[in-house]
Amino acid sequence: MRITNSLAKSLYKQHEGKFFYDRIVRHISSGDVIAMRVNGNARKCIGSSRLWPRIYDPSHQPIRQKFALSDVRNVAHASDEDAAMEELELFRLLA
């Protein structure tokens, strides 16, 4: 699916006004995405959005550390539990 600029702004509304807001909105709406609901601790699988500086641990390489181009262009979005419910509703409306 393709995320519209308006949906991207809704997904990242908590970051509005921050220096990276325009870049993250532009990135997530720049191409096709796969939207899915993951139950459980998704952050353990995808890793921190903060890529550098970090200690390199070859035994634990979350997908952001493997495939991200930068902190903003980082291949995965994860939400805290409260935001997840709102965000799932945004995607449900698209279906």
Secondary structure by P-SEA (a helix, b strand, c coil): ccccaaaaaaaacccccccaaaaaaaaaacbbbbbbbbcccccccccccccccbbbbcccccccccccccccccccccccaaaaaaaaaaaaaac
